[in-house]
């Protein structure tokens, strides 16, 4: 075989051509005209020309060597795989950065700034516990946007007020939800609160003051402490939003339908009022108009804060129905916008400080159907121009503490001792070895303590074989119902044994860090007699709570004739 090589400028191309006849010859020449060509002139019946060009390859015969096309395909596949890997990594990186940005949007604050604690609720038979969340609407005017929306230029930068306060209770089994509004002018005792960030101590209020002032005592954690002290309900989380946040989230939702029974203009002669202007009937409101609805007093009913709470309940119920029914949760763009606006608008406690935690919470809340949501207002009575909780309020708080549905759709009320409670894992000691401290908790607001109850019941325990039972006569407590408390799990069996011996229901046995041993508190439900009889449980919601069902889409606010047009 003879090989000719001609070099010039260009690229090397490799091709194989057939000569055309069995014995024919082929002549491949490369002119010295600026191309670089290798010519392999074989004495066989074919001639091979190698040309490496980005571009085409020649046609091949059956004995073709190192074909160009498969090699190019392999090269393209490698580039495609590398590009796909980069795209996946880039998307993952972008997703992580976006997630972190949403987390950074959230403002965080401490859950409880008070010194008092409330015992965690006892899990149900399935080991589930309820969830209590305090929702706070702040009138903060700490930004130009908030000031424009809230008015009152002279209060710019002043301590914010908790003008909207609602306790959201999600049942342990996640079948129902209750919301209790507290009017902002409710008179309460604000406890001492300490800001852990700078150590500032806000002393307890000197007498009862309006509950909306609690937010200015260090932040939302003091509002939580105030609620816990008033209600005895353990609060697990809080979520707070300001004026600007309400507007942005209402825009992101895309409108919430509300109803008025006449044209309304919330404006007084001296310029007060929210400025809300709506025509009679149903209107989908959003943005600043939604804020006006939530703030309106002048124009609805008698203009009281109680009527405003009713309007807020209507809005919340309607918003829940909208989020369930329309495309907001299925449209990626709308959902993204809602999430972004929500994270910018919210201040939360440390337990809700990431988008994932909020997402998990939303999944829990969405398990409840609208017809199992009950909106209420804390029962109250007027004290001058302010209000205070009534006995019915304590009944409402008790239902929440005991995780009883406010809509009455749970099983009918039964004697407390028949309610199922998970048995303690720790067995009881012998009766004679169980030390029991007995306290008198029979004092009520209307009645003083029943004299000698601690000694009487301690004697009853001694007769039952509890040789270590003794009366604590140091003070008279106030306890609505008789309870047995214990400080640690190793004494749970002992506490339940004491309750069993006296006929005290099992759900009246609770763990508490406020006692040092098994402690029986004789409550106001056992002021006399030598045998405890559990009262029939009154699980009905007070009529004075002004309930509104979450599925009620026919509710319409009554307009005061003085504010129509």
C-alpha positions in Angstrom: 0.0 0.0 0.0 1.2 3.4 -0.9 0.4 6.4 1.3 0.5 10.0 0.2 0.3 12.8 2.7 -0.4 16.4 1.7 -0.5 19.0 4.5 -2.0 22.4 4.5 -4.4 24.4 6.6 -7.7 23.0 7.7 -9.1 20.0 9.6 -8.7 16.3 9.2 -11.5 14.5 7.7 -11.9 10.8 7.6 -14.1 9.1 5.1 -14.2 5.9 3.3 -15.3 5.6 -0.3 -15.9 2.5 -2.4 -14.0 2.4 -5.7 -17.0 1.5 -7.8 -15.6 -1.7 -9.4 -14.1 -4.9 -8.1 -10.7 -4.0 -9.6 -11.0 -0.3 -10.0 -8.7 2.2 -8.6 -9.4 5.4 -6.8 -7.5 8.6 -6.8 -7.9 11.0 -3.8 -6.0 14.1 -4.1 -5.7 17.0 -1.8 -4.8 20.2 -3.5 -2.4 22.4 -1.7 -5.1 25.2 -1.5 -5.4 25.7 2.2 -6.9 22.4 3.3 -5.1 19.7 5.3 -5.8 16.3 3.8 -4.4 12.9 4.5 -4.8 10.5 1.5 -4.5 6.8 2.0 -4.4 5.3 -1.4 -4.8 1.6 -0.9 -4.0 -1.0 -3.5 -7.3 -2.6 -2.5 -10.5 -1.7 -4.1 -11.2 1.3 -1.8 -9.5 4.5 -0.8 -9.7 6.0 2.7 -9.7 9.7 3.2 -9.6 10.9 6.8 -11.1 14.3 7.4 -12.0 15.5 10.9 -14.5 18.2 10.5 -17.3 19.5 12.6 -19.9 18.6 10.2 -20.6 15.6 8.0 -19.1 12.2 7.7 -18.9 10.3 4.5 -20.9 7.3 3.5 -19.4 4.0 4.8 -19.0 0.6 3.4 -19.3 -2.6 5.2 -15.8 -2.5 6.4 -16.0 1.0 7.8 -13.7 1.8 10.8 -14.4 4.2 13.8 -17.7 5.8 12.5 -18.1 9.5 13.3 -21.9 9.5 14.0 -21.9 7.2 17.1 -19.0 9.1 18.5 -20.9 12.4 18.2 -24.0 10.8 19.8 -21.9 9.7 22.7 -20.4 13.2 23.0 -23.9 14.8 22.9 -25.3 12.4 25.5 -22.4 13.3 27.9 -23.1 17.0 27.4 -26.8 16.5 27.9 -26.3 14.5 31.1 -23.9 17.1 32.4 -26.4 19.9 31.6 -29.2 18.0 33.2 -27.2 17.5 36.4 -26.3 21.2 36.5 -30.0 22.1 35.9 -31.1 19.8 38.8 -28.4 21.2 41.1 -29.3 24.7 40.1 -33.0 24.2 40.7 -32.2 22.6 44.1 -29.9 25.4 45.0 -32.5 28.0 43.9 -35.2 26.2 45.8 -33.1 26.1 48.9 -32.3 29.8 48.6 -36.0 30.6 48.0 -37.0 28.5 51.1 -34.4 30.4 53.2 -35.7 33.7 51.9 -39.2 32.8 53.0 -37.9 31.8 56.4 -36.1 35.1 56.7 -39.3 37.0 55.9 -40.8 35.6 59.1 -40.4 37.8 62.2 -39.9 35.8 65.4 -40.6 36.6 69.0 -40.8 34.7 72.3 -43.9 32.7 73.2 -44.5 33.5 76.9 -42.9 36.5 78.8 -44.7 35.7 82.0 -43.6 33.7 85.1 -46.7 31.6 85.3 -47.0 28.2 83.7 -50.1 26.1 82.8 -50.0 22.3 82.8 -50.1 20.7 79.4 -53.4 19.0 78.6 -53.7 15.3 79.3 -53.5 13.3 76.0 -56.7 11.4 74.9 -56.9 7.6 74.7 -55.1 7.8 71.3 -52.3 9.9 72.7 -53.3 13.1 70.9 -53.4 16.5 72.4 -55.2 19.7 71.4 -53.5 22.7 69.9 -54.1 26.3 71.1 -53.0 29.3 69.0 -53.4 33.0 69.9 -54.1 35.1 66.9 -53.2 38.8 67.3 -54.0 41.8 65.2 -51.6 44.6 66.0 -52.4 48.3 65.4 -48.6 49.0 65.1 -47.8 52.3 63.4 -44.1 51.7 63.2 -43.9 52.1 59.4 -45.1 54.7 57.0 -47.4 52.1 55.3 -48.9 51.1 58.7 -49.4 54.7 59.6 -51.2 55.5 56.4 -53.5 52.5 56.9 -54.1 53.1 60.6 -54.1 56.9 60.8 -53.4 58.6 64.1 -50.1 60.4 63.1 -49.5 61.4 66.7 -49.1 57.8 67.7 -46.4 57.0 65.1 -43.8 54.8 66.8 -45.8 54.4 70.0 -46.2 51.0 71.7 -48.6 48.8 69.6 -52.0 47.6 70.9 -53.4 44.2 70.4 -56.7 45.4 69.0 -57.7 41.9 67.7 -57.2 38.8 70.0 -58.6 35.4 69.1 -57.8 32.1 70.7 -58.0 29.3 68.1 -58.5 25.8 69.6 -57.9 22.7 67.4 -59.3 19.6 69.0 -57.0 16.7 69.9 -58.6 14.4 67.3 -58.5 17.2 64.7 -62.2 16.9 64.0 -63.3 20.4 65.2 -62.1 23.9 65.8 -63.2 26.7 68.1 -62.3 30.4 68.0 -62.9 32.7 71.0 -62.6 36.5 70.5 -61.8 38.7 73.4 -63.0 42.3 73.0 -60.1 44.7 73.1 -61.5 46.8 75.9 -61.9 43.7 78.2 -60.5 44.5 81.7 -57.9 42.0 82.8 -54.9 41.7 85.1 -51.7 41.8 83.0 -49.0 39.7 84.8 -45.4 40.7 85.2 -43.6 40.2 81.9 -39.9 40.1 81.2 -38.4 40.7 77.7 -35.6 38.1 77.4 -33.9 40.0 74.6 -32.9 43.0 76.8 -34.0 42.0 80.3 -36.6 44.8 80.6 -39.2 43.9 83.3 -42.7 45.2 82.9 -44.4 45.0 86.3 -47.9 43.5 86.7 -50.7 46.0 86.1 -51.9 47.9 89.1 -55.5 46.8 88.9 -57.4 45.7 85.8 -56.6 47.4 82.5 -57.7 46.9 78.9 -56.3 43.7 77.5 -55.0 45.3 74.3 -52.3 47.0 76.3 -50.6 43.6 77.0 -48.8 43.8 73.6 -46.9 46.9 74.8 -45.5 45.0 77.8 -42.6 43.4 75.9 -44.4 41.9 72.9 -46.9 39.2 71.9 -45.5 36.9 74.6 -47.1 39.1 77.3 -50.5 38.8 75.5 -50.0 35.0 75.7 -49.2 35.2 79.4 -52.3 37.4 80.0 -54.6 34.9 78.2 -53.1 31.9 80.1 -53.6 33.6 83.5 -57.2 34.6 82.7 -58.3 31.3 81.1 -56.1 28.5 82.5 -55.7 27.4 78.9 -52.1 26.4 77.8 -51.2 28.3 74.6 -48.9 26.5 72.2 -48.2 29.2 69.6 -49.1 32.7 68.5 -49.4 34.4 65.2 -49.5 38.2 64.8 -50.2 40.4 61.8 -50.3 44.3 61.5 -52.3 46.6 59.2 -50.1 46.3 56.2 -50.0 42.5 56.6 -53.8 42.3 56.5 -53.9 44.3 53.3 -51.2 42.3 51.5 -52.6 38.9 52.5 -56.2 40.0 51.4 -54.8 41.0 48.0 -53.0 37.6 47.7 -56.1 35.7 48.5 -57.9 37.5 45.7 -61.0 38.7 47.5 -63.2 37.5 50.4 -67.0 37.8 50.1 -68.8 39.7 52.9 -72.4 40.8 53.2 -74.2 43.9 54.6 -78.0 44.3 54.8 -77.9 47.9 53.5 -75.5 50.4 52.0 -72.9 51.4 54.5 -70.4 54.3 55.0 -68.4 54.1 58.1 -67.7 57.7 58.7 -68.7 60.0 61.6 -69.2 63.8 61.6 -65.8 64.3 63.3 -64.0 62.2 60.7 -63.8 59.0 62.7 -64.6 55.5 61.3 -62.8 53.1 59.1 -64.0 54.6 55.8 -65.7 51.4 54.7 -68.2 52.0 51.9 -70.2 49.1 50.4 -73.4 48.6 48.6 -76.1 46.4 50.0 -75.6 42.7 49.4 -72.4 40.6 49.0 -69.1 42.1 47.9 -65.7 40.4 47.5 -63.4 42.7 49.4 -59.6 42.8 49.4 -56.7 45.0 50.1 -57.4 48.2 52.1 -61.1 47.5 51.9 -60.6 44.2 53.8 -58.8 46.1 56.5 -61.6 48.6 56.7 -64.1 45.8 57.2 -62.1 44.2 60.0 -61.7 47.6 61.8 -65.3 48.9 61.4 -67.3 49.8 64.5 -69.2 52.9 63.3 -71.8 51.5 61.0 -72.4 48.0 62.3 -75.2 47.5 64.8 -74.7 49.5 68.0 -71.1 50.4 67.1 -69.5 48.3 69.9 -66.4 46.3 69.9 -68.6 43.2 70.3 -70.3 43.9 66.9 -66.9 44.4 65.3 -65.9 40.9 66.6 -68.9 39.4 64.8 -67.8 41.1 61.5 -64.3 39.7 62.0 -65.8 36.2 62.5 -67.8 36.5 59.3 -64.6 37.5 57.4 -62.5 34.6 58.8 -65.2 32.0 58.0 -65.6 33.4 54.5 -61.8 33.4 54.0 -61.6 29.7 55.0 -64.3 28.8 52.6 -62.6 30.8 49.8 -59.3 29.1 50.4 -61.0 25.7 50.2 -63.2 26.3 47.3 -61.3 28.5 44.7 -58.1 28.0 42.8 -55.8 29.8 45.2 -54.3 26.7 46.5 -54.0 25.0 43.1 -52.6 27.8 41.1 -48.8 27.9 41.6 -48.5 31.6 41.0 -51.4 32.5 43.4 -50.1 30.1 46.0 -46.5 31.5 45.7 -47.8 35.0 46.1 -49.9 34.1 49.1 -47.0 32.3 50.8 -44.7 35.3 50.2 -47.2 37.8 51.5 -48.0 35.7 54.5 -44.4 35.2 55.5 -43.8 39.0 55.2 -46.9 39.8 57.2 -46.5 37.4 60.2 -44.7 37.5 63.5 -44.6 34.0 65.1 -43.2 32.3 68.1 -40.1 30.1 68.0 -42.2 27.0 67.4 -43.5 28.3 64.1 -40.3 29.9 62.8 -40.0 28.1 59.5 -42.2 27.7 56.4 -42.2 24.0 56.9 -43.6 24.3 60.4 -46.3 26.7 59.2 -47.1 24.3 56.3 -47.4 21.4 58.8 -49.7 23.5 60.9 -51.9 24.4 57.9 -52.3 20.7 57.1 -53.5 20.1 60.6 -56.0 23.0 60.4 -57.3 21.9 57.0 -58.4 18.6 58.4 -61.4 20.4 60.0 -64.4 20.9 57.7 -66.1 24.4 57.8 -69.2 23.0 59.4 -67.2 21.9 62.4 -65.7 25.4 63.0 -67.4 27.6 65.7 -66.6 31.3 66.1 -67.5 32.8 69.4 -67.0 35.9 71.5 -66.1 35.7 75.2 -69.2 36.2 77.3 -69.0 39.6 79.0 -70.8 42.4 80.8 -70.3 46.1 80.8 -68.3 47.8 83.6 -68.8 51.5 82.7 -67.5 51.8 79.1 -65.5 48.6 79.4 -66.3 44.9 79.7 -65.3 42.0 81.9 -65.7 38.2 81.7 -68.8 36.7 83.2 -69.4 33.2 84.7 -70.4 32.1 81.2 -66.9 33.0 80.1 -65.5 30.6 82.6 -67.8 27.9 81.3 -66.6 28.6 77.8 -62.9 28.4 78.9 -63.6 25.1 80.7 -65.0 23.6 77.5 -61.8 24.5 75.7 -59.6 23.3 78.5 -61.4 20.0 78.5 -61.3 19.8 74.6 -65.1 19.7 74.3 -66.5 20.7 70.9 -68.5 23.9 71.0 -70.8 22.8 68.2 -72.3 20.1 70.3 -71.6 17.4 67.8 -69.5 15.3 70.0 -71.1 12.6 72.2 -73.6 14.0 74.7 -72.2 15.1 78.1 -71.6 12.2 80.5 -70.5 12.1 84.1 -66.8 13.0 84.1 -65.7 9.7 85.6 -67.0 7.9 82.6 -64.8 9.7 80.1 -61.9 7.5 78.9 -58.5 8.3 80.2 -55.3 6.4 79.3 -54.1 4.5 82.4 -50.8 5.4 84.0 -47.8 3.3 83.0 -46.4 3.5 86.6 -48.1 1.2 89.1 -49.3 2.5 92.4 -47.6 1.8 95.7 -49.4 0.2 98.6 -52.1 2.6 100.0 -50.4 2.8 103.4 -47.2 4.0 101.7 -48.7 6.8 99.5 -48.2 10.2 101.0 -51.1 12.5 100.2 -51.3 16.2 101.0 -54.9 17.5 101.1 -55.8 21.1 100.5 -59.0 23.1 100.8 -59.9 24.6 97.5 -63.6 25.3 98.1 -63.4 29.1 98.1 -65.4 30.8 95.3 -66.1 34.4 94.3 -69.4 34.4 96.1 -68.7 32.0 98.9 -65.8 31.8 101.3 -64.0 28.4 101.9 -66.0 25.6 103.5 -64.4 25.2 106.9 -62.4 22.1 107.7 -62.7 20.3 104.4 -59.0 19.5 104.1 -59.1 17.7 107.6 -62.3 15.9 106.8 -61.1 14.5 103.5 -57.7 13.6 105.0 -59.6 11.6 107.6 -61.6 9.8 104.9 -58.4 8.8 103.2 -57.0 7.5 106.5 -60.1 5.4 106.9 -59.4 4.0 103.4 -56.0 2.9 104.5 -53.9 5.9 103.3 -51.9 6.3 106.6 -49.7 9.0 105.1 -52.6 11.4 104.3 -52.4 14.8 106.0 -54.2 18.1 105.8 -52.5 21.3 104.6 -54.2 24.1 106.6 -51.8 26.9 105.4 -54.2 28.5 102.9 -57.7 28.3 101.4 -57.5 27.9 97.6 -60.1 28.3 94.9 -60.6 25.3 92.6 -63.8 24.8 90.6 -63.6 21.0 90.7 -61.8 18.5 92.9 -58.4 17.5 91.4 -55.5 15.2 92.2 -52.1 16.6 91.1 -48.7 14.9 90.9 -45.3 16.3 89.9 -43.6 13.4 88.0 -44.4 10.2 86.0 -43.3 7.9 88.8 -46.1 9.2 91.0 -48.9 9.0 88.4 -50.0 5.6 89.6 -50.2 6.8 93.2 -52.3 9.8 92.2 -54.8 7.7 90.2 -55.1 5.3 93.1 -56.0 8.2 95.5 -58.6 9.4 93.0 -60.0 5.9 92.6 -60.4 5.5 96.4 -62.5 8.6 96.7 -64.5 8.3 93.5 -62.8 11.2 91.8 -62.9 10.9 88.0 -59.7 9.8 86.3 -59.7 12.9 84.1 -59.4 15.0 87.2 -55.9 13.6 87.8 -53.3 15.8 86.3 -49.5 16.3 86.2 -48.3 19.7 87.6 -45.0 21.2 88.4 -46.6 23.3 91.1 -46.8 20.4 93.6 -44.0 18.4 95.2 -45.9 15.2 95.8 -49.4 13.7 95.4 -51.8 16.5 96.3 -55.6 16.4 96.6 -57.3 19.7 96.2 -60.9 19.5 97.5 -62.8 21.7 95.1 -66.0 23.8 95.2 -67.9 20.8 93.8 -67.3 19.0 97.2 -68.1 21.6 99.9 -69.8 19.0 102.1 -70.4 15.3 102.7 -68.2 12.4 103.1 -68.6 10.9 99.6 -67.5 12.6 96.4 -70.2 12.6 93.7 -69.0 13.7 90.3 -71.4 16.3 88.9 -73.1 15.8 85.6 -70.9 17.5 83.0 -72.6 20.5 81.4 -70.9 20.5 78.0 -73.2 23.0 76.4 -71.9 26.3 75.1 -73.3 29.4 76.7 -75.8 31.3 74.5 -74.0 34.5 75.4 -71.0 33.3 73.4 -72.8 34.5 70.2 -71.7 31.4 68.1 -71.3 31.5 64.3 -70.8 28.3 62.4 -68.0 28.2 59.8 -70.3 26.8 57.1 -72.9 29.6 57.5 -72.6 31.6 54.2 -75.9 33.4 54.8 -74.7 35.7 57.6 -75.0 39.4 56.9 -74.0 42.3 59.0 -76.7 44.7 60.2 -76.0 48.3 59.2 -76.9 51.1 61.6 -79.3 53.4 59.7 -77.2 56.4 60.7 -74.4 55.2 58.6 -76.1 54.3 55.3 -76.2 56.2 52.0 
